[in-house]
Amino acid sequence: MDNTPHPVHESLLIQKLLSKMPPDVAASFSEEQLIAMNKAIGGRSWARHKVDVRGTINIWRTSFYFVVLAGKNRRELSRLEQQVGRATMALMFALFITFSVLSGLLILYLIKSALGINLFENFSLGIWSWFKANILN
């Protein structure tokens, strides 16, 4: 059988709690009970971040602390957050499609103008003239 301690034994919260009990009582808890106590009291098993920077800055007689956390959001989203996320994705998709279509139309217009094809006599948007003057020269 594996004798390595479960990570719950490494929890400072559980170690502190067990150190305040008589040794025979502290040894009587099962793994499941210790895990349940850790969760109930507020163990931070959920607080794993890719970026976890904590520190203090001493300025004269005052000390300030700072915390920078970043990582994947593992919480379940509320209905409003889900709707906002879907709306944002739809907006980004619509903007991408609009940009792609407009870019494609511009490229087709420039190709048409470079080939000297006029769809309407005596009418020009001026894009080809600007493109020749500013980009090609």
DSSP file (Angstrom, degrees, kcal/mol; ACC not computed):
  #  RESIDUE AA STRUCTURE BP1 BP2  ACC     N-H-->O    O-->H-N    N-H-->O    O-->H-N    TCO  KAPPA ALPHA  PHI   PSI    X-CA   Y-CA   Z-CA
    1    1 A M              0   0    0      0, 0.0     2,-0.4     0, 0.0     0, 0.0   0.000 360.0 360.0 360.0 146.5    0.0    0.0    0.0
    2    2 A D        -     0   0    0      1,-0.1     0, 0.0     2,-0.0     0, 0.0  -0.572 360.0-171.9 -75.1 123.4    1.2    3.5   -0.8
    3    3 A N        +     0   0    0     -2,-0.4    -1,-0.1     2,-0.1     3,-0.1   0.350  44.2 121.2 -98.5   5.4    2.4    5.3    2.4
    4    4 A T  S    S-     0   0    0      1,-0.1     2,-0.1     0, 0.0    -2,-0.0  -0.489  70.8-109.0 -69.6 137.6    2.8    8.8    0.8
    5    5 A P        -     0   0    0      0, 0.0    -1,-0.1     0, 0.0    -2,-0.1  -0.355  29.8-110.9 -69.3 146.3    0.6   11.3    2.6
    6    6 A H    >>  -     0   0    0      1,-0.1     3,-2.3    -3,-0.1     4,-0.5  -0.422  31.7-109.6 -69.0 149.0   -2.4   12.7    0.8
    7    7 A P  H >> S+     0   0    0      0, 0.0     3,-1.0     0, 0.0     4,-0.5   0.738 115.9  71.8 -55.3 -21.4   -2.1   16.4   -0.2
    8    8 A V  H >4 S+     0   0    0      1,-0.3     3,-0.8     2,-0.2     6,-0.2   0.827  91.2  58.1 -65.1 -28.0   -4.7   17.2    2.4
    9    9 A H  H <4 S+     0   0    0     -3,-2.3    -1,-0.3     1,-0.2     6,-0.0   0.736 101.4  56.5 -71.0 -20.7   -2.0   16.5    5.0
   10   10 A E  H << S+     0   0    0     -3,-1.0     2,-0.3    -4,-0.5    -1,-0.2   0.571  80.9 112.3 -84.4 -10.0    0.2   19.2    3.4
   11   11 A S    <X  -     0   0    0     -3,-0.8     4,-2.5    -4,-0.5     5,-0.2  -0.466  63.8-146.9 -67.0 126.8   -2.5   21.8    3.9
   12   12 A L  H  > S+     0   0    0     -2,-0.3     4,-2.5     1,-0.2     5,-0.2   0.859  98.8  57.3 -61.8 -34.4   -1.4   24.4    6.4
   13   13 A L  H  > S+     0   0    0      2,-0.2     4,-2.2     1,-0.2    -1,-0.2   0.936 110.1  42.0 -62.3 -47.4   -5.0   24.7    7.6
   14   14 A I  H  > S+     0   0    0     -6,-0.2     4,-3.0     2,-0.2     5,-0.2   0.901 113.8  52.4 -68.2 -41.3   -5.3   21.0    8.4
   15   15 A Q  H  X S+     0   0    0     -4,-2.5     4,-1.9     1,-0.2    -2,-0.2   0.914 111.9  46.2 -60.3 -42.7   -1.9   20.9   10.0
   16   16 A K  H  X S+     0   0    0     -4,-2.5     4,-0.8    -5,-0.2    -1,-0.2   0.906 113.9  48.5 -66.1 -41.6   -2.7   23.8   12.2
   17   17 A L  H >< S+     0   0    0     -4,-2.2     3,-0.8    -5,-0.2     4,-0.2   0.927 113.3  46.2 -64.7 -45.9   -6.1   22.3   13.2
   18   18 A L  H >< S+     0   0    0     -4,-3.0     3,-1.3     1,-0.2    -1,-0.2   0.813 105.2  61.2 -68.8 -29.8   -4.6   18.9   14.0
   19   19 A S  H 3< S+     0   0    0     -4,-1.9    -1,-0.2     1,-0.3    -2,-0.2   0.732 100.0  55.9 -69.5 -20.0   -1.8   20.4   16.0
   20   20 A K  T << S+     0   0    0     -3,-0.8    -1,-0.3    -4,-0.8    -2,-0.2   0.485  99.7  76.5 -88.7  -3.2   -4.4   22.0   18.4
   21   21 A M  S <  S-     0   0    0     -3,-1.3    -3,-0.0    -4,-0.2     0, 0.0  -0.660  96.7 -90.5-103.4 159.4   -5.9   18.5   19.1
   22   22 A P    >>  -     0   0    0      0, 0.0     4,-2.5     0, 0.0     3,-0.7  -0.452  43.3-116.1 -61.4 143.7   -4.7   15.7   21.3
   23   23 A P  H 3> S+     0   0    0      0, 0.0     4,-2.0     0, 0.0     5,-0.1   0.837 113.3  53.3 -55.7 -37.4   -2.6   13.4   19.2
   24   24 A D  H 34 S+     0   0    0      2,-0.2     4,-0.5     1,-0.2    -3,-0.0   0.866 112.1  45.1 -68.9 -33.6   -4.9   10.4   19.6
   25   25 A V  H X4 S+     0   0    0     -3,-0.7     3,-0.9     2,-0.2     4,-0.4   0.907 112.0  51.9 -72.4 -42.5   -7.9   12.5   18.3
   26   26 A A  H >< S+     0   0    0     -4,-2.5     3,-0.8     1,-0.3    -2,-0.2   0.859 109.6  50.2 -62.5 -35.4   -5.9   14.0   15.5
   27   27 A A  T 3< S+     0   0    0     -4,-2.0    -1,-0.3    -5,-0.2    -2,-0.2   0.635  97.5  70.6 -77.4 -13.1   -4.8   10.5   14.3
   28   28 A S  T <  S+     0   0    0     -3,-0.9    -1,-0.2    -4,-0.5     2,-0.2   0.615  74.3 101.5 -82.2 -11.0   -8.4    9.2   14.4
   29   29 A F    <   -     0   0    0     -3,-0.8     2,-0.1    -4,-0.4    -3,-0.0  -0.518  65.8-137.6 -76.7 138.7   -9.6   11.2   11.3
   30   30 A S     >  -     0   0    0     -2,-0.2     4,-2.3     1,-0.1     5,-0.2  -0.393  27.6-103.8 -84.1 169.7   -9.9    9.4    8.0
   31   31 A E  H  > S+     0   0    0      1,-0.2     4,-2.6     2,-0.2     5,-0.2   0.921 122.6  51.9 -58.9 -44.6   -8.7   10.9    4.7
   32   32 A E  H  > S+     0   0    0      1,-0.2     4,-2.4     2,-0.2    -1,-0.2   0.901 109.5  49.3 -60.8 -41.4  -12.4   11.6    3.7
   33   33 A Q  H  > S+     0   0    0      2,-0.2     4,-2.5     1,-0.2    -1,-0.2   0.903 111.3  48.9 -65.8 -40.5  -13.0   13.4    7.0
   34   34 A L  H  X S+     0   0    0     -4,-2.3     4,-2.5     2,-0.2    -2,-0.2   0.908 111.9  48.7 -65.8 -41.1   -9.8   15.5    6.6
   35   35 A I  H  X S+     0   0    0     -4,-2.6     4,-2.3     2,-0.2    -2,-0.2   0.919 112.3  48.9 -63.8 -42.8  -10.7   16.5    3.0
   36   36 A A  H  X S+     0   0    0     -4,-2.4     4,-2.6    -5,-0.2    -2,-0.2   0.901 112.1  48.6 -64.1 -40.9  -14.3   17.4    4.1
   37   37 A M  H  X S+     0   0    0     -4,-2.5     4,-2.7     2,-0.2     5,-0.3   0.912 109.7  52.6 -64.7 -41.2  -12.9   19.5    7.0
   38   38 A N  H  X>S+     0   0    0     -4,-2.5     5,-3.8     1,-0.2     4,-1.3   0.917 113.5  43.2 -60.6 -44.1  -10.5   21.2    4.6
   39   39 A K  H  <5S+     0   0    0     -4,-2.3    -2,-0.2     3,-0.2    -1,-0.2   0.911 115.0  49.4 -67.6 -42.3  -13.3   22.1    2.2
   40   40 A A  H  <5S+     0   0    0     -4,-2.6    -2,-0.2     1,-0.2    -1,-0.2   0.879 113.2  45.3 -67.1 -38.2  -15.7   23.2    5.0
   41   41 A I  H  <5S-     0   0    0     -4,-2.7    -1,-0.2    -5,-0.2    -2,-0.2   0.731 128.1 -91.3 -81.1 -21.6  -13.2   25.4    6.8
   42   42 A G  T  <5 +     0   0    0     -4,-1.3    -3,-0.2    -5,-0.3    -2,-0.1   0.738  53.1 180.0 119.1  34.1  -12.0   27.0    3.6
   43   43 A G      < -     0   0    0     -5,-3.8     2,-0.6    -6,-0.2     3,-0.4  -0.320  30.4-128.6 -61.3 149.4   -9.1   25.2    2.1
   44   44 A R    >   +     0   0    0      1,-0.2     3,-0.8     2,-0.1    -1,-0.1  -0.345  60.2 134.1-101.0  52.4   -7.8   26.7   -1.1
   45   45 A S  T 3  S+     0   0    0     -2,-0.6    -1,-0.2     1,-0.2     3,-0.1   0.751  76.4  53.3 -69.7 -20.5   -7.8   23.6   -3.4
   46   46 A W  T 3  S+     0   0    0     -3,-0.4     2,-1.4     1,-0.2    -1,-0.2   0.586  86.3  88.2 -86.0 -11.8   -9.5   25.7   -6.1
   47   47 A A    <   +     0   0    0     -3,-0.8     2,-0.6     2,-0.0    -1,-0.2  -0.367  48.3 133.8 -94.7  58.7   -6.9   28.5   -6.0
   48   48 A R        +     0   0    0     -2,-1.4     2,-0.3    -3,-0.1     3,-0.1  -0.934  30.4 178.5-105.6 118.4   -4.4   27.3   -8.5
   49   49 A H        -     0   0    0     -2,-0.6    22,-0.2     1,-0.1     3,-0.2  -0.900  37.8-137.1-121.4 147.6   -3.3   30.0  -10.9
   50   50 A K  S    S+     0   0    0     20,-0.7     2,-0.5    -2,-0.3    21,-0.2   0.899 104.9  35.4 -64.4 -40.1   -0.9   30.1  -13.7
   51   51 A V  E     +A   70   0A   0     19,-2.4    19,-2.0    -3,-0.1     2,-0.3  -0.969  68.8 160.7-117.6 118.0    0.3   33.5  -12.4
   52   52 A D  E     +A   69   0A   0     -2,-0.5     2,-0.5    17,-0.2    17,-0.2  -0.786   8.1 166.4-139.3  91.4    0.3   34.0   -8.7
   53   53 A V  E     +A   68   0A   0     15,-2.7    15,-2.9    -2,-0.3     2,-0.4  -0.935   4.4 169.8-113.3 121.7    2.5   36.9   -7.6
   54   54 A R  E     +A   67   0A   0     -2,-0.5     2,-0.3    13,-0.2    13,-0.2  -0.980  10.8 137.1-130.8 142.9    2.2   38.1   -4.0
   55   55 A G  E     -A   66   0A   0     11,-2.1    11,-2.6    -2,-0.4     2,-0.4  -0.984  38.5-117.4-168.4 176.1    4.4   40.5   -2.2
   56   56 A T  E     -A   65   0A   0     -2,-0.3     2,-0.5     9,-0.2     9,-0.3  -0.955  12.5-154.3-129.0 149.6    4.8   43.5    0.1
   57   57 A I  E     -A   64   0A   0      7,-3.5     7,-3.0    -2,-0.4     2,-0.6  -0.989  11.1-150.0-124.2 122.7    6.2   46.9   -0.4
   58   58 A N  E     +A   63   0A   0     -2,-0.5     2,-0.5     5,-0.2     5,-0.2  -0.838  15.9 179.3 -96.8 119.9    7.6   48.9    2.6
   59   59 A I  E >   -A   62   0A   0      3,-3.0     3,-2.5    -2,-0.6     2,-0.3  -0.946  61.1 -59.6-122.7 108.3    7.3   52.6    2.2
   60   60 A W  T 3  S-     0   0    0     -2,-0.5    -2,-0.0     1,-0.3     0, 0.0  -0.402 120.4 -15.8  56.1-113.2    8.6   54.4    5.3
   61   61 A R  T 3  S+     0   0    0     -2,-0.3     2,-0.4    -3,-0.1    -1,-0.3   0.391 124.6  80.9 -99.5   3.2    6.4   53.2    8.2
   62   62 A T  E <   -A   59   0A   0     -3,-2.5    -3,-3.0     2,-0.0     2,-0.5  -0.865  61.5-154.8-114.6 143.6    3.7   51.7    6.1
   63   63 A S  E     -A   58   0A   0     -2,-0.4     2,-0.4    -5,-0.2    -5,-0.2  -0.968   8.9-167.1-118.2 130.4    3.6   48.3    4.4
   64   64 A F  E     -A   57   0A   0     -7,-3.0    -7,-3.5    -2,-0.5     2,-0.3  -0.908   6.8-151.3-113.9 142.4    1.5   47.7    1.3
   65   65 A Y  E     -A   56   0A   0     -2,-0.4     2,-0.3    -9,-0.3    -9,-0.2  -0.835   8.9-165.6-110.1 153.7    0.7   44.3   -0.1
   66   66 A F  E     -A   55   0A   0    -11,-2.6   -11,-2.1    -2,-0.3     2,-0.4  -0.981   4.9-166.9-135.9 150.5    0.0   43.4   -3.7
   67   67 A V  E     -A   54   0A   0     -2,-0.3     2,-0.5   -13,-0.2   -13,-0.2  -0.995   2.1-172.6-137.5 128.1   -1.5   40.3   -5.4
   68   68 A V  E     +A   53   0A   0    -15,-2.9   -15,-2.7    -2,-0.4     2,-0.4  -0.976  14.2 174.9-122.3 116.3   -1.5   39.6   -9.1
   69   69 A L  E     +A   52   0A   0     -2,-0.5     2,-0.3   -17,-0.2   -17,-0.2  -0.953   5.0 163.9-122.2 140.3   -3.5   36.5  -10.1
   70   70 A A  E     +A   51   0A   0    -19,-2.0   -19,-2.4    -2,-0.4   -20,-0.7  -0.977  18.5 107.9-152.7 143.8   -4.2   35.2  -13.6
   71   71 A G        -     0   0    0     -2,-0.3     2,-0.2   -22,-0.2   -22,-0.1  -0.971  65.9 -42.9 170.8-177.8   -5.5   31.9  -14.9
   72   72 A K        -     0   0    0     -2,-0.3     2,-0.8     1,-0.1    -2,-0.0  -0.491  55.6-118.9 -73.4 136.5   -8.3   30.0  -16.5
   73   73 A N        +     0   0    0     -2,-0.2    -1,-0.1     1,-0.2    -3,-0.0  -0.675  34.4 175.8 -77.3 112.3  -11.8   30.8  -15.0
   74   74 A R        +     0   0    0     -2,-0.8    -1,-0.2   -28,-0.1     2,-0.1   0.438  43.5 107.7 -98.2  -1.7  -13.0   27.4  -13.7
   75   75 A R  S    S-     0   0    0      1,-0.1     2,-0.4     0, 0.0    -2,-0.0  -0.388  79.9-104.6 -74.5 154.8  -16.1   28.8  -12.1
   76   76 A E        -     0   0    0     -2,-0.1     2,-0.2     1,-0.1    -1,-0.1  -0.651  40.5-120.4 -78.2 134.5  -19.5   28.0  -13.7
   77   77 A L        -     0   0    0     -2,-0.4    -1,-0.1     1,-0.1     2,-0.0  -0.471  20.3-121.3 -78.5 145.0  -20.8   31.0  -15.5
   78   78 A S     >  -     0   0    0     -2,-0.2     4,-2.4     1,-0.1     5,-0.2  -0.292  32.6-101.9 -73.5 168.9  -24.1   32.6  -14.6
   79   79 A R  H  > S+     0   0    0      1,-0.2     4,-2.4     2,-0.2     5,-0.2   0.907 124.2  50.4 -60.4 -42.2  -26.9   32.9  -17.2
   80   80 A L  H  > S+     0   0    0      1,-0.2     4,-2.7     2,-0.2    -1,-0.2   0.920 110.2  49.4 -62.7 -43.9  -26.1   36.6  -17.7
   81   81 A E  H  > S+     0   0    0      1,-0.2     4,-2.3     2,-0.2    -1,-0.2   0.882 110.9  50.4 -63.4 -37.8  -22.4   35.8  -18.2
   82   82 A Q  H  X S+     0   0    0     -4,-2.4     4,-2.5     2,-0.2    -1,-0.2   0.917 111.7  47.6 -64.6 -42.7  -23.2   33.1  -20.7
   83   83 A Q  H  X S+     0   0    0     -4,-2.4     4,-2.7     2,-0.2    -2,-0.2   0.912 112.4  48.7 -65.5 -42.3  -25.5   35.4  -22.7
   84   84 A V  H  X S+     0   0    0     -4,-2.7     4,-2.5     2,-0.2    -1,-0.2   0.903 111.6  50.8 -63.8 -40.4  -22.8   38.2  -22.7
   85   85 A G  H  X S+     0   0    0     -4,-2.3     4,-2.4    -5,-0.2    -2,-0.2   0.915 111.8  46.4 -62.8 -43.7  -20.2   35.6  -23.8
   86   86 A R  H  X S+     0   0    0     -4,-2.5     4,-2.6     2,-0.2    -2,-0.2   0.916 113.0  49.4 -65.1 -42.1  -22.5   34.4  -26.7
   87   87 A A  H  X S+     0   0    0     -4,-2.7     4,-2.5     2,-0.2    -2,-0.2   0.903 111.3  49.7 -63.7 -40.5  -23.3   38.0  -27.7
   88   88 A T  H  X S+     0   0    0     -4,-2.5     4,-2.7     2,-0.2    -1,-0.2   0.917 111.6  48.0 -64.0 -43.6  -19.6   38.9  -27.7
   89   89 A M  H  X S+     0   0    0     -4,-2.4     4,-2.5     2,-0.2    -2,-0.2   0.907 112.1  49.6 -63.8 -41.1  -18.7   35.9  -29.8
   90   90 A A  H  X S+     0   0    0     -4,-2.6     4,-2.6     2,-0.2    -2,-0.2   0.910 112.1  48.4 -63.8 -41.7  -21.5   36.7  -32.3
   91   91 A L  H  X S+     0   0    0     -4,-2.5     4,-2.7     2,-0.2    -2,-0.2   0.926 112.0  48.3 -64.1 -44.9  -20.3   40.3  -32.5
   92   92 A M  H  X S+     0   0    0     -4,-2.7     4,-2.3     2,-0.2    -2,-0.2   0.904 112.9  48.8 -62.5 -40.7  -16.7   39.2  -33.1
   93   93 A F  H  X S+     0   0    0     -4,-2.5     4,-2.6     2,-0.2    -2,-0.2   0.921 111.9  48.7 -64.1 -44.0  -17.9   36.8  -35.7
   94   94 A A  H  X S+     0   0    0     -4,-2.6     4,-2.7     1,-0.2    -2,-0.2   0.904 112.1  48.9 -63.7 -41.3  -20.0   39.4  -37.5
   95   95 A L  H  X S+     0   0    0     -4,-2.7     4,-2.7     2,-0.2     5,-0.2   0.902 111.6  49.6 -64.6 -40.6  -17.1   41.9  -37.4
   96   96 A F  H  X S+     0   0    0     -4,-2.3     4,-2.6    -5,-0.2    -2,-0.2   0.932 113.0  46.0 -63.4 -45.9  -14.7   39.3  -38.8
   97   97 A I  H  X S+     0   0    0     -4,-2.6     4,-2.7     2,-0.2     5,-0.2   0.924 113.8  49.2 -63.4 -44.4  -17.2   38.4  -41.6
   98   98 A T  H  X S+     0   0    0     -4,-2.7     4,-2.6     1,-0.2     5,-0.2   0.935 113.0  46.7 -60.9 -47.4  -17.8   42.1  -42.4
   99   99 A F  H  X S+     0   0    0     -4,-2.7     4,-2.6     1,-0.2    -1,-0.2   0.911 113.4  49.5 -60.9 -43.0  -14.1   42.9  -42.5
  100  100 A S  H  X S+     0   0    0     -4,-2.6     4,-2.5    -5,-0.2    -2,-0.2   0.920 112.5  46.5 -63.8 -44.4  -13.4   39.8  -44.7
  101  101 A V  H  X S+     0   0    0     -4,-2.7     4,-2.6     2,-0.2    -2,-0.2   0.932 114.3  47.2 -64.7 -45.7  -16.2   40.7  -47.2
  102  102 A L  H  X S+     0   0    0     -4,-2.6     4,-2.4    -5,-0.2    -2,-0.2   0.898 112.7  49.4 -64.5 -39.7  -15.1   44.4  -47.4
  103  103 A S  H  X S+     0   0    0     -4,-2.6     4,-2.5    -5,-0.2    -1,-0.2   0.923 111.9  49.2 -63.7 -43.0  -11.5   43.4  -47.9
  104  104 A G  H  X S+     0   0    0     -4,-2.5     4,-2.5     1,-0.2    -2,-0.2   0.912 111.3  48.8 -62.0 -43.2  -12.4   40.9  -50.6
  105  105 A L  H  X S+     0   0    0     -4,-2.6     4,-2.5     2,-0.2    -1,-0.2   0.898 110.9  50.9 -63.9 -40.3  -14.6   43.5  -52.3
  106  106 A L  H  X S+     0   0    0     -4,-2.4     4,-2.5     2,-0.2    -2,-0.2   0.925 111.1  47.9 -62.8 -44.7  -11.7   46.1  -52.2
  107  107 A I  H  X S+     0   0    0     -4,-2.5     4,-2.5     1,-0.2    -2,-0.2   0.924 112.5  48.7 -63.0 -43.7   -9.3   43.6  -53.6
  108  108 A L  H  X S+     0   0    0     -4,-2.5     4,-2.6     2,-0.2    -1,-0.2   0.904 111.3  50.8 -61.8 -40.3  -11.7   42.7  -56.4
  109  109 A Y  H  X S+     0   0    0     -4,-2.5     4,-2.6     2,-0.2    -2,-0.2   0.909 110.9  48.3 -63.3 -42.5  -12.2   46.4  -57.1
  110  110 A L  H  X S+     0   0    0     -4,-2.5     4,-2.5     2,-0.2    -2,-0.2   0.896 112.3  48.4 -66.7 -39.4   -8.5   47.0  -57.3
  111  111 A I  H  X S+     0   0    0     -4,-2.5     4,-1.9     2,-0.2    -2,-0.2   0.932 112.1  49.7 -63.5 -44.8   -8.0   44.0  -59.7
  112  112 A K  H  <>S+     0   0    0     -4,-2.6     5,-2.3     1,-0.2     4,-0.4   0.916 113.5  45.8 -58.9 -44.9  -10.9   45.3  -61.8
  113  113 A S  H ><5S+     0   0    0     -4,-2.6     3,-1.1     1,-0.2    -1,-0.2   0.885 109.7  54.0 -68.4 -38.2   -9.4   48.7  -62.0
  114  114 A A  H 3<5S+     0   0    0     -4,-2.5    -1,-0.2     1,-0.3    -2,-0.2   0.839 107.9  51.0 -64.9 -32.0   -5.9   47.4  -62.7
  115  115 A L  T 3<5S-     0   0    0     -4,-1.9    -1,-0.3    -5,-0.2    -2,-0.2   0.539 116.5-117.6 -81.7  -6.2   -7.3   45.5  -65.7
  116  116 A G  T < 5 +     0   0    0     -3,-1.1     2,-0.5    -4,-0.4    -3,-0.2   0.736  59.7 152.7  79.5  23.5   -9.0   48.6  -67.0
  117  117 A I      < -     0   0    0     -5,-2.3     2,-0.5    -6,-0.2    -1,-0.3  -0.777  26.1-164.4 -90.0 124.5  -12.6   47.3  -66.7
  118  118 A N        -     0   0    0     -2,-0.5     3,-0.1     1,-0.1     6,-0.1  -0.943  12.9-174.5-109.6 121.9  -15.2   50.1  -66.1
  119  119 A L  S    S+     0   0    0     -2,-0.5     2,-0.4     1,-0.3    -1,-0.1   0.862  81.3  29.0 -80.2 -37.0  -18.6   49.0  -64.9
  120  120 A F  S >  S-     0   0    0      3,-0.3     3,-1.2     0, 0.0    -1,-0.3  -0.992  89.4-120.7-126.0 128.0  -20.1   52.4  -65.2
  121  121 A E  T 3  S+     0   0    0     -2,-0.4     3,-0.1     1,-0.2    -2,-0.0  -0.418  93.4   5.5 -66.8 139.1  -18.9   55.0  -67.8
  122  122 A N  T 3  S+     0   0    0      1,-0.2     2,-0.4    -2,-0.1    -1,-0.2   0.775 106.7 108.7  59.5  31.3  -17.5   58.3  -66.3
  123  123 A F    <   +     0   0    0     -3,-1.2     2,-0.3     3,-0.0    -3,-0.3  -0.992  35.5 160.7-139.0 131.6  -17.9   57.1  -62.7
  124  124 A S        -     0   0    0     -2,-0.4    -6,-0.0    -3,-0.1    -3,-0.0  -0.996  37.8-143.9-147.5 143.5  -15.1   56.1  -60.3
  125  125 A L        -     0   0    0     -2,-0.3    -1,-0.1     1,-0.0     0, 0.0   0.666  44.1-125.2 -78.0 -16.5  -14.9   55.8  -56.5
  126  126 A G  S  > S+     0   0    0     -3,-0.0     4,-2.0     3,-0.0     5,-0.2   0.454  80.1 115.5  86.7   1.0  -11.3   57.2  -56.6
  127  127 A I  H  > S+     0   0    0      2,-0.2     4,-2.9     1,-0.2     5,-0.2   0.922  75.2  49.0 -69.5 -43.1   -9.9   54.2  -54.8
  128  128 A W  H  > S+     0   0    0      2,-0.2     4,-2.7     1,-0.2     5,-0.2   0.900 111.3  50.0 -63.8 -41.1   -7.7   53.1  -57.8
  129  129 A S  H  > S+     0   0    0      2,-0.2     4,-2.2     1,-0.2    -1,-0.2   0.928 114.0  44.9 -62.6 -45.2   -6.4   56.7  -58.3
  130  130 A W  H  X S+     0   0    0     -4,-2.0     4,-2.9     2,-0.2     5,-0.5   0.919 113.1  51.1 -64.0 -44.0   -5.5   56.9  -54.6
  131  131 A F  H  X>S+     0   0    0     -4,-2.9     5,-2.0     1,-0.2     4,-2.0   0.908 111.9  46.5 -61.3 -44.3   -3.9   53.4  -54.6
  132  132 A K  I  <>S+     0   0    0     -4,-2.7     5,-0.7     3,-0.2    -1,-0.2   0.909 117.4  43.6 -64.2 -42.0   -1.8   54.2  -57.6
  133  133 A A  I  <5S+     0   0    0     -4,-2.2    -2,-0.2    -5,-0.2    -1,-0.2   0.895 127.6  25.0 -72.6 -40.5   -0.6   57.5  -56.2
  134  134 A N  I  <5S+     0   0    0     -4,-2.9    -3,-0.2    -5,-0.2    -2,-0.2   0.781 131.6  27.3-100.2 -30.2    0.1   56.5  -52.6
  135  135 A I  I  <5S+     0   0    0     -4,-2.0    -3,-0.2    -5,-0.5    -4,-0.1   0.872 122.3  41.4-102.1 -48.2    0.8   52.8  -52.6
  136  136 A L  I   <       0   0    0     -5,-2.0    -3,-0.2     1,-0.2    -4,-0.1   0.780 360.0 360.0 -75.9 -26.1    2.2   51.9  -56.1
  137  137 A N      <       0   0    0     -5,-0.7    -1,-0.2    -6,-0.3    -2,-0.1   0.422 360.0 360.0-102.7 360.0    4.5   55.0  -56.4
